[in-house]
Every structure is written in structure tokens, then in C-alpha cells.
Amino acid sequence: MTFTADIASADEASGTAAASSAATTALATTTTATTHTTTTPTTADPDATEETQVLFAKLQQTGKGGLRFGQQHAIDESISSTATNGDVYEMTGKYPAVMGWDAGLALTGDEKPGVSDNTTAQNAQLLADDIIQADADGAIVTLSAHWNNPATGGNYSDTTTVVADLLPGGDYSGTFNAMLDGIAAVANDAVRADGTQIPIIFRPLHENNGSWFWWGATHASNAEYIELYRYIVDYLRDVKGVHNLLFAYSPGGTFNGDATDYLATYPGDDFVDILGYDDYDTDNSSNDSSAWIATVIKDLQMISDVASARGKVVALTEFGRSGDRAFHESGTGDLDTAFFSELADAIAENVPQVAYMMTWANFGGSGSGFQAYTPWKGSDGEADFVDFANSNANLMASAANVDYTAAAVGQDTLDNIANAARVASARIVTPTDGSRFDDDNARDITVDPATGHHILTVRVKTENIAAEDLDLDPPTVTATLLDATTNGTGTDNTDIANTAATEESFDITLSYVCNGYLTGTLDLDAAGIDPDDGGKLALTAAVADTEGNQLADLNGTVTVKLGAATDTDVADVESFDGYDSDAELQAAYSPNNAAKASFTLTTSPDDGSQAGDLHYDFDSYPSYNGFQRSYSTKQDWSGYSALQMYLKPDGSDHLFVVQINAGGVTFEAYPDISGTDGGLVTLSFGDADGDGSDWTVASWDTANAGNSTSQQLLSQVGSFALYVNDNGGNRPRTGDLIIDAVTLTGERDPYVADSSATADDASDESDISDSSDESGADAPSAAVASTTTRPSTYADITAVDPSTCPITTGSTDSSTGTDDSLIGGSSTGNSGSTGSSADGTTDGSSATGITDGTSADGTSSDSATSADPSTESTTPASALANTGSPVSMVVMALVIALAAAAAGALLILRLRH
């Protein structure tokens, strides 16, 4: 491969469609297949195994007739009682061409093939065995990861804020590293009989633009999500030396063919191989699926264009029938049984580049918890599904499908991938853009016990350049102090550049540590910077190679705020006054069948303060548009009797929906917007039992029908949302509502739980889903964070920070003493230091990194505090080069898995995709 240090710019920055003849016509008139001109295809891992490069090339070269069908748990979950190898195989005698499992749940024993009382290493081997079997059956393998929340041990829907604390220096970075070690163990153990490592598609942090996962919108900023995704790739690829993974990025739909929101959290070409997309059909009003398919094709064409321009793969990483459209438990009465053929035919005609379409698992169950994503033996859809499976040999598994020899794609193709030019880059990893410094932020600011001074640590990560090719004399980060009134938007780097000359600046000297990280510190007190002064600090990295070429900066200037956020009372639900920019508002709310840009700040016509403007556009996003704010910690609203807001309607007479999720029940109220006069709207919760309430259970939330906004339920509010639903007729297709001063009013004694009841008794947690896919006249549901918590399988351990050089997978150059592995991918291989195994553990350690629970310094592994780079060797890299001393190795500890959740919790875990 060729490495360049050219200056380059940073990477570009489940709804239901109404069934209508217009939408059906749109499918035929607006989706025209195009021939793409692609850049040179490149894998995220420059050192990907040849087999992994072949799989990438095969997927990237997909053309008409090449579409593959996939299913999660295709061979170990089924509806039919006689299916021994899955429903698809029993119906067709064939396996899907792509098979999926969830590594996060399998490793903890919460999903097959994992076993609850196994160790992580044992479950990793079981999952690897299934991968080996799938490969032998002719199927490509993909892994998702519904990871437990590393901070609490709760499941993936526990949205307690944690993402920033998983990055280097974070409180739970060690816990997350242990989770990633499990992924590495699976990849390392997935080996054919001849010793060939099986290539695997790994799809972490999926559907992040929704708010139902702890890594999702409103629980992590765009910058935090991007850095966590990059960290996963860096850690597995560069630290653990795993080279048989392709990485898939897959937000959830719908995007209306607009790449802006799709790319808002795109980690970058150095970290992604497959650009995916998840979307489910939930509208059961018609006996054909053309309306939903039209929206899918529009989005897939957009994603295909983006992928082709970047030399990447495009895939429909999740699809299926859900909500009202779900397959009936009886196996009868399902509309549009030709669903699979219709979708595959539309993709073949309009977006033939799509490599595969993957549906979810036939988990079974009963009642509202029943899940099936394909037909099964004896069901109404069997015959049509068999026709679908037989329509094209490439849809299903075969030996050719998993032929990973060079001949399958041609040696020239592999040579092009291996020799593709890669841009050397550097970026500030922590702190992340938009983060906040205060005395409580121990991730990036620590207090020197000797002086009491606040010490800021900055970590910079480099990619695609060898350590010896860095100019270490010395690289810097420039910190520019901006007062509270400078750069008021908080997002415009041009403003920063224009004001920097008149503001005070400080240079932070960086030292190379290992694994591609450079770190530096700034004594804020010595610099005269008060971390609580309410201003801002702009950080800009300047790293060059030995020839003086500046490395590309993937993040640009990172701006952080000084001082704690203003405390808000629980009664202040939304004032809109605390946002510096539209971007900050949009980071707090996740769109549902809407563009992020449709929720903006404006001036309140009531008092001139800042207000919110909710713009709806039913031409672009049919049926409904909405925005949801999910609370990382559930809010207690029980001490108030009503919700009040200022509302300036637009006279459209559409259905305005104010929605909350309280105690697992979704309630809605419907203020009138037929007029145009602004004023206060008060929505009563009723008495202690909810009698006399203005709120009603959402029509689709049938499992909770009959509930009221009781104080018990209001004591656990998980989300607040605003929607506009299309009321049809001659009403306007677009419009704007102005909303402000959303508050709780009417104080009363709050609810106090007794020992015999909890707020969650009023709802069935088994109804919790990971996606807002219900439909009907009302707006879709807001997913609820599970209140079930349990010990994490990965018990808190002493965190090992890759930026402090705990593990190095490269060799050590004896002439310089520096790690000569390539940062961001080694062209010379990852041989491991003398006396260490390939995964960086010392001799005698297992490949998974699991030890006896004691860290290298002899301390027990019972805390999750992160190693601080500033406490490691502070010898400048140039001095280190003169000493010839390799950076010391640290052995990571991982505690044996604790007892698994009760069987009842397993049902909760299954209700997601």
C-alpha cells in the first residue's frame, strides 16, 4: 500500500410511509439504476487477511443478480417445531447466503449460542464454532453487538450516559476493552480446518440515530459516537491485531434520500468497509409493500452513491416486517406474502450494487412478544418464500459464496486494494468536540494533588503512518481561550480562526506514547484559565511527518466549554434557552421520520426568548414528523399535576402529538393547531390515579391500554417527544409550529413507592423494543430504557488505556527503541513484542486476555478507573528513541463472568433488532 501525508479535509460530515398510488408511482418514476464510477476500493484495515480482502471485493463488486439474502440466527432459532436447522432451511432446503449472530449477547450468555454460566472465553469459542459451521454451509457471517451498558451492567436499552467514559481516560474504558477482547477472541477462534481465518462482518453501534440504545442519539453526541466507533476499529485492528474483520456502519432509516443526516455520524473511510441501513415495514394497510419499498430504494440509492464514491460496500443491513405488518403467530392472514421477492426485485432493478439484505431472527414466543421475520413450514407465506429462495442462486448459501481465494476476484483486484493510497492523519480523540470542562469532569481534567492545579490531558491519534515517520520535535496542540461571547454559535470553526489572533493561545507539547497515540497536558491554573469561567477553549492539533508535511486532521478544531452546565429543575422540561446553536438542539433530540435540520431555534413570539421551531414536511417524510428527547436517567414528574407549554400553531389542523413515556407506558395528548393564535397550553395529568387526565395511551401501545397518567407511572418518565401527524385532506403539506417554555406545573406531593409495588409493575417490560416501528394514526413509540439492572458479565476492572501503551502489537526497532508498527495498520505485520503473544498478552496468557483477575501491578481488578497518560512515562518520544527502551507492557485483567440474568430477562433481550 502507499501512504501519503497530503493535506486532506475531514470526511463529510424507523418510519412508516403511507401506502398510496402516488408512492407506488414514485417507485417506477424516480428510481433509475445508474452505473457508478467508483474510487479505488479500500478496506478499513490495511493489513486485512487476503480472505477478508476477497470478501470485501466480492461484496463491493456486487451487480445485478448478485444480491444475497441473510437472516439472524438462521440455524438456531425457528418457529416450526420440526425445524432442526432453521425455518429457512426447512422450507427451502437451503441456507441463507448471510448468517448473523449477536456477539454482545452471545458472549454474556444472553443469546445463543452463549450459555449463561459460561466464561466469556467459553462463549467466544461456542460462537466461533457456529461461525465455522456457517462458513462450512456456504454462508458469509455478520456479527452485531447489543452490548450491556458498561457503566451499570444493565442491558443495551439502559441509556445511562456512558459513551464519553469509554474513550481513552474514561472511567469505564477498561470494562469496554474487556468487551472488545471478547470480540477479538471470537474472530481469532473462527478458523477453518486448514488454519485459514474466516472473514467476518462486524457491525457495532448500529441504529445510532435512534435513541433506544445507550450509544444512540441524545445519549451521545455525534463526536462521541464517531470517536467510539473509531476506537473500536483502532483497538481491534491495531492493538489486538485482529485482521479478519470488515466493519459495517448502519444507522436506521428513513433518510428520504438525503445523505446529510446519514453521514452526520459517519466515522470515516479509514474505519468503515460497509455502508449499511436498517429499516422495517410496519404499515399493514395494503396488500403490497410498494410504498415502503419506494422509501427503501430511495435511501439505498443515496447510500450506494456514497459508498461507490468512497470505494465501499452498500448493504441493507436489517429489514423486515414489524409492528402491524409483522407475521401473525397463527401463520395465517398475512398480507403481501410476496414481500421478499418484491423487495429483492426492486433492489435488483434500481440498486443492483446492494451486496445483501438481512432480516432478523425467528425468535418465536407468544402474544405481543411473538417474533418471526420469515415465514415457516405450513404458514401462508411458505410457498412465496420458496419461490423467492429459488429465484436466484446467489440469494442462498453456496461454496462459491465463501470462496475466498484470490481467483474469486482476481489478483489485480487484490493488488489494487493492498496498494491503495491512504492518507496519513491525526485527530484529537479526547476531549471530544462540544464536551464540557468542569471540576467534575475527571476524564480530561485532573487535579494535581501537590499544587491543586487543574491539568488538562489531550490525546491525539494518528493513522496510516509509521511511528518513525512522525516529526516528534515536537507535535503540538494549540489551545485558544475564547471568552463566553466569542464564537457564539459554538460550531463555526471559521469564527474561531478569525478570533484566535486576538485571543490568548497556549501550545501543548505532545509526546508519542504508543499504539498511534500522542498525549500532552496543559496546567490550566498556570495558564490563567479557570475551568469554571463559562468561556470556551478551542483545540487544534498540528502533527507533521519527518518531511514537514502536515497530517490531515479528521476532526479539525475541537471546541470545549468551560464550566458546568446550568442546573435545571425537573419542572423545566424544555426552555430552549440553554442551546448555543441549532446543532446543540438537534443533538438533544432524535428525529423520527424527519430530517434533523427540521428542528431549529427561533425567537419566541411570546417573550422574545429562544424557542423551538418544529418544521414538518409530509412530501419528504410522509405520515408524520417528530423529535424525541430520551432521558439517560428517568425523571420524576409525579410532583406535578400538568404539563404546560407555549404553542404558536400554524392553522393547519393536522394532529399535533405531545408524547411521553412514563413507567413503560406511552401516553399522548393532542393540543389543537387549527388556529394561529399563540398561547399557553395546559395538559393535565389528572389526580393521583390519573383520573381526569388529558393524556391517553397511544393507540398502538395495546399491551398498556387502559393505563392512566398516575403518579406512580409519572415517577419514571423516560422520554418526551413532539410529533405532527398528517391529517390528510387539503391540509398543507408543510408548516411550522413554534414551541417554548415547556414546564411542569401544579405542584403536589410526589409519589413514594412502597415495598410491595414499583412504577414498573404497571407495564410489561417484555414489550420493550429497540425500534420505534409501531404505526397507526398516532406517532410512533418512543423506546423506553429498561429499568432492569444486573451485574455486568464484565465486572469492573482496572482500565487499560491504549494511549498509555498497555499493549503493542508491533515489533520494536532496536535502533530507536520506538514501536515501529504502523499506526492505523501495519504493512509489516503484527508480530508482537518478544515474550508476548500476538494479542499483546504476556507468555502464558490466553488469546482472550483473560487472566486471574489481577492487574500487572498486583492490584486487584475491582475498579474501573482509567490509567492516566499523564502518570505514565513523560519522556519525550525523541528522548525515548535515544534510550532504546521499549515502552513497558501491561497485562489486561478480565474477571470471570458473574451469574446471568433471570430467565425472564431473556425475553426482554430478544425483543430488539
Sequence and secondary structure as in RCSB ss.txt:
>XXXX:A:sequence
MTFTADIASADEASGTAAASSAATTALATTTTATTHTTTTPTTADPDATEETQVLFAKLQQTGKGGLRFGQQHAI
DESISSTATNGDVYEMTGKYPAVMGWDAGLALTGDEKPGVSDNTTAQNAQLLADDIIQADADGAIVTLSAHWNNP
ATGGNYSDTTTVVADLLPGGDYSGTFNAMLDGIAAVANDAVRADGTQIPIIFRPLHENNGSWFWWGATHASNAEY
IELYRYIVDYLRDVKGVHNLLFAYSPGGTFNGDATDYLATYPGDDFVDILGYDDYDTDNSSNDSSAWIATVIKDL
QMISDVASARGKVVALTEFGRSGDRAFHESGTGDLDTAFFSELADAIAENVPQVAYMMTWANFGGSGSGFQAYTP
WKGSDGEADFVDFANSNANLMASAANVDYTAAAVGQDTLDNIANAARVASARIVTPTDGSRFDDDNARDITVDPA
TGHHILTVRVKTENIAAEDLDLDPPTVTATLLDATTNGTGTDNTDIANTAATEESFDITLSYVCNGYLTGTLDLD
AAGIDPDDGGKLALTAAVADTEGNQLADLNGTVTVKLGAATDTDVADVESFDGYDSDAELQAAYSPNNAAKASFT
LTTSPDDGSQAGDLHYDFDSYPSYNGFQRSYSTKQDWSGYSALQMYLKPDGSDHLFVVQINAGGVTFEAYPDISG
TDGGLVTLSFGDADGDGSDWTVASWDTANAGNSTSQQLLSQVGSFALYVNDNGGNRPRTGDLIIDAVTLTGERDP
YVADSSATADDASDESDISDSSDESGADAPSAAVASTTTRPSTYADITAVDPSTCPITTGSTDSSTGTDDSLIGG
SSTGNSGSTGSSADGTTDGSSATGITDGTSADGTSSDSATSADPSTESTTPASALANTGSPVSMVVMALVIALAA
AAAGALLILRLRH
>XXXX:A:secstr
 EEE                HHHHHHHHHH             S TT  HHHHHHHHHHHT  TT  EEEEETTT
T  SSTT SS HHHHHHS  BSEEEEEHHHHHTTSSTT  TTS HHHHHHHHHHHHHHHHHTT EEEEE     T
TT   TT   S GGGGSTT TTHHHHHHHHHHHHHHHHH B TTS B  EEEE S STTSSSSTTSBTTB HHHH
HHHHHHHHHIIIIIS   SEEEEE  BS  TT HHHHTTT   TTT SEE  EEEE   SSSS HHHHHHHHHHH
HHHHHHHHHHT EEEEEEEEE GGGS  TTS   S TTHHHHHHHHHHHH TTEEEEEE    B SGGG B SS 
 TTSTTHHHHHHHHHS GGGB  TGGG  SGGGT HHHHHHHHT EEE EEEEEES TT EE TT TTTEEE TT
T  EEEEEEEEEESEEGGGB  S  EEEEEEE TTTTTTS  HHHHHHHHTTSEEEEEE EEEETTEEEEEEETT
TTT  TTSS EEEEEEE BBTTS B EESS  EEEEES      TTEEE STT SSHHHHHHHSEEESS GGGEE
EEE TTTSSEEEEEEEETTTS SEEEEEEEEEEEE  TTEEEEEEEEE  S   EEEEEEEETTEEEEE    SS
   EEEEEE  STT TT S EE TT GGGTT    HHHHTSEEEEEEEEE   TT  SEEEEEEEEEEEEEE   
    TT  GGGGS GGG  SS    SSS              SS    B  GGG S   S B TTT SB SEETS
 SS     TTB TTS BTT  TT   SSB TTS BS    B  GGGS    HHHHHHHT                
  HHHHHHHHS  
